[in-house]
Amino acid sequence: MTADIPTAADVPSTLAKAFKEDASYKLAVMERAASRSNLMLAGAQALFD
């Protein structure tokens, strides 16, 4: 399996700022989703105790 995932090295310097902002936004979204999943799992565990 392969994927075409852009990295900072692949981004022209003229687009670097926008790339970093986009990457930061996506990271924040993923972290929020992960924390919500962890909270849900923690709550679900309490239901079975």
DSSP file (Angstrom, degrees, kcal/mol; ACC not computed):
  #  RESIDUE AA STRUCTURE BP1 BP2  ACC     N-H-->O    O-->H-N    N-H-->O    O-->H-N    TCO  KAPPA ALPHA  PHI   PSI    X-CA   Y-CA   Z-CA
    1    1 A M              0   0    0      0, 0.0     2,-0.3     0, 0.0     0, 0.0   0.000 360.0 360.0 360.0 135.6    0.0    0.0    0.0
    2    2 A T        -     0   0    0      2,-0.0     2,-0.3     0, 0.0     0, 0.0  -0.907 360.0-164.4-129.2 159.9    1.3    3.4   -0.9
    3    3 A A        -     0   0    0     -2,-0.3     2,-1.1     2,-0.1     0, 0.0  -0.995  23.3-132.6-143.3 147.2    0.1    6.9   -0.2
    4    4 A D        +     0   0    0     -2,-0.3    -2,-0.0     2,-0.0     0, 0.0  -0.755  39.7 168.6 -99.7  86.0    0.9   10.3   -1.6
    5    5 A I        -     0   0    0     -2,-1.1     2,-0.1     0, 0.0    -2,-0.1  -0.884  30.0-131.7-104.6 119.6    1.3   12.3    1.6
    6    6 A P        -     0   0    0      0, 0.0     2,-0.3     0, 0.0    -2,-0.0  -0.394  23.4-167.7 -69.5 145.4    2.8   15.8    1.3
    7    7 A T    >>  -     0   0    0     -2,-0.1     3,-1.4     1,-0.0     4,-0.5  -0.817  39.2-100.8-123.7 168.1    5.5   16.7    3.6
    8    8 A A  G >4 S+     0   0    0     -2,-0.3     3,-1.0     1,-0.3    11,-0.1   0.825 121.5  61.5 -59.0 -31.0    7.1   20.1    4.4
    9    9 A A  G 34 S+     0   0    0      1,-0.2    -1,-0.3     3,-0.0     0, 0.0   0.776 102.3  51.7 -67.0 -25.3   10.0   19.1    2.1
   10   10 A D  G <4 S+     0   0    0     -3,-1.4    -1,-0.2     2,-0.1    -2,-0.2   0.534  91.2  93.9 -87.0  -7.3    7.7   18.8   -0.8
   11   11 A V  S << S-     0   0    0     -3,-1.0     5,-0.1    -4,-0.5    -3,-0.0  -0.748  78.8-121.6 -95.0 127.2    6.1   22.2   -0.3
   12   12 A P    >>  -     0   0    0      0, 0.0     3,-2.0     0, 0.0     4,-0.5  -0.311  27.5-114.5 -60.6 148.4    7.5   25.2   -2.3
   13   13 A S  G >4 S+     0   0    0      1,-0.3     3,-0.7     2,-0.2     4,-0.4   0.780 114.9  62.9 -58.5 -27.3    8.7   28.0    0.0
   14   14 A T  G 34 S+     0   0    0      1,-0.2    -1,-0.3     2,-0.1     4,-0.2   0.736 111.5  37.2 -70.0 -20.6    6.0   30.3   -1.3
   15   15 A L  G <> S+     0   0    0     -3,-2.0     4,-2.3     1,-0.1    -1,-0.2   0.354  87.4 101.4-108.9   3.6    3.4   28.0    0.1
   16   16 A A  H <X S+     0   0    0     -3,-0.7     4,-2.6    -4,-0.5     5,-0.2   0.886  79.8  51.0 -60.4 -43.0    5.1   26.9    3.3
   17   17 A K  H  > S+     0   0    0     -4,-0.4     4,-2.3     1,-0.2    -1,-0.2   0.938 112.7  45.4 -62.4 -46.6    3.2   29.2    5.6
   18   18 A A  H  > S+     0   0    0      1,-0.2     4,-2.5     2,-0.2    -1,-0.2   0.884 112.3  52.8 -64.0 -37.9   -0.2   28.0    4.3
   19   19 A F  H  X S+     0   0    0     -4,-2.3     4,-2.7     2,-0.2    -2,-0.2   0.927 109.9  47.7 -62.3 -45.5    1.0   24.4    4.5
   20   20 A K  H  X S+     0   0    0     -4,-2.6     4,-2.5     2,-0.2    -2,-0.2   0.901 112.2  49.3 -64.1 -40.9    2.0   24.8    8.1
   21   21 A E  H  X S+     0   0    0     -4,-2.3     4,-2.3     2,-0.2    -1,-0.2   0.918 112.7  47.6 -63.8 -42.7   -1.3   26.5    9.0
   22   22 A D  H  X S+     0   0    0     -4,-2.5     4,-2.5     2,-0.2    -2,-0.2   0.914 112.7  48.7 -64.3 -43.0   -3.2   23.7    7.3
   23   23 A A  H  X S+     0   0    0     -4,-2.7     4,-2.3     1,-0.2    -2,-0.2   0.900 111.1  50.3 -64.6 -40.5   -1.2   21.0    9.0
   24   24 A S  H  X S+     0   0    0     -4,-2.5     4,-2.3     2,-0.2    -1,-0.2   0.908 111.2  49.0 -63.9 -41.6   -1.7   22.7   12.4
   25   25 A Y  H  X S+     0   0    0     -4,-2.3     4,-2.2     2,-0.2    -2,-0.2   0.934 111.9  47.9 -62.8 -46.7   -5.4   22.8   11.9
   26   26 A K  H  X S+     0   0    0     -4,-2.5     4,-2.4     1,-0.2    -2,-0.2   0.882 110.9  51.8 -63.8 -37.9   -5.6   19.2   10.8
   27   27 A L  H  X S+     0   0    0     -4,-2.3     4,-2.7     2,-0.2    -1,-0.2   0.920 109.2  50.0 -63.9 -43.4   -3.5   18.2   13.9
   28   28 A A  H  X S+     0   0    0     -4,-2.3     4,-2.3     1,-0.2    -2,-0.2   0.900 110.5  50.2 -62.0 -40.7   -5.9   20.1   16.2
   29   29 A V  H  X S+     0   0    0     -4,-2.2     4,-2.3     2,-0.2    -1,-0.2   0.926 112.3  46.8 -63.3 -44.8   -8.9   18.4   14.6
   30   30 A M  H  X S+     0   0    0     -4,-2.4     4,-2.4     1,-0.2    -2,-0.2   0.903 111.9  50.4 -65.2 -40.8   -7.4   14.9   15.0
   31   31 A E  H  X S+     0   0    0     -4,-2.7     4,-2.4     2,-0.2    -1,-0.2   0.901 111.2  48.8 -64.7 -40.0   -6.3   15.6   18.7
   32   32 A R  H  X S+     0   0    0     -4,-2.3     4,-2.3     2,-0.2    -2,-0.2   0.918 111.5  49.4 -65.5 -42.5   -9.8   16.8   19.5
   33   33 A A  H  X S+     0   0    0     -4,-2.3     4,-2.2     1,-0.2    -2,-0.2   0.908 111.5  49.7 -62.7 -40.8  -11.4   13.8   17.9
   34   34 A A  H  X S+     0   0    0     -4,-2.4     4,-2.4     2,-0.2    -2,-0.2   0.907 110.4  49.3 -65.6 -41.4   -9.0   11.5   19.8
   35   35 A S  H  X S+     0   0    0     -4,-2.4     4,-2.3     1,-0.2    -1,-0.2   0.890 110.8  50.4 -67.0 -36.9   -9.8   13.2   23.1
   36   36 A R  H  X S+     0   0    0     -4,-2.3     4,-2.4     2,-0.2    -1,-0.2   0.900 110.7  49.9 -65.7 -39.2  -13.5   12.9   22.5
   37   37 A S  H  X S+     0   0    0     -4,-2.2     4,-2.6     2,-0.2    -2,-0.2   0.913 110.3  50.0 -64.4 -42.1  -13.1    9.2   21.7
   38   38 A N  H  X S+     0   0    0     -4,-2.4     4,-2.4     1,-0.2    -2,-0.2   0.901 111.0  49.2 -63.9 -40.5  -11.1    8.7   24.9
   39   39 A L  H  X S+     0   0    0     -4,-2.3     4,-2.4     2,-0.2    -1,-0.2   0.915 111.3  49.7 -63.8 -42.1  -13.8   10.4   26.9
   40   40 A M  H  X S+     0   0    0     -4,-2.4     4,-2.5     1,-0.2    -2,-0.2   0.922 111.8  47.9 -62.8 -44.0  -16.5    8.3   25.3
   41   41 A L  H  X S+     0   0    0     -4,-2.6     4,-2.1     2,-0.2    -1,-0.2   0.893 111.0  50.9 -65.1 -39.1  -14.5    5.1   26.0
   42   42 A A  H  X S+     0   0    0     -4,-2.4     4,-1.4     1,-0.2    -1,-0.2   0.908 112.4  47.1 -64.6 -40.9  -13.9    6.1   29.6
   43   43 A G  H  X S+     0   0    0     -4,-2.4     4,-1.0     1,-0.2    -2,-0.2   0.885 110.1  52.5 -67.0 -38.7  -17.6    6.8   30.1
   44   44 A A  H  X S+     0   0    0     -4,-2.5     4,-0.8     1,-0.2     3,-0.4   0.879 104.3  56.6 -65.5 -37.5  -18.6    3.5   28.5
   45   45 A Q  H >X S+     0   0    0     -4,-2.1     3,-1.0     1,-0.2     4,-0.6   0.897 102.2  56.0 -60.8 -39.7  -16.3    1.6   30.8
   46   46 A A  H >< S+     0   0    0     -4,-1.4     3,-0.7     1,-0.3    -1,-0.2   0.815  99.1  61.4 -63.8 -29.5  -18.2    3.1   33.8
   47   47 A L  H 3< S+     0   0    0     -4,-1.0    -1,-0.3    -3,-0.4    -2,-0.2   0.790 106.7  45.3 -66.1 -26.8  -21.4    1.8   32.5
   48   48 A F  H <<        0   0    0     -3,-1.0    -1,-0.2    -4,-0.8    -2,-0.2   0.488 360.0 360.0 -96.9  -4.3  -20.1   -1.8   32.7
   49   49 A D    <<        0   0    0     -3,-0.7    -1,-0.2    -4,-0.6    -2,-0.1   0.480 360.0 360.0 -78.8 360.0  -18.6   -1.5   36.2
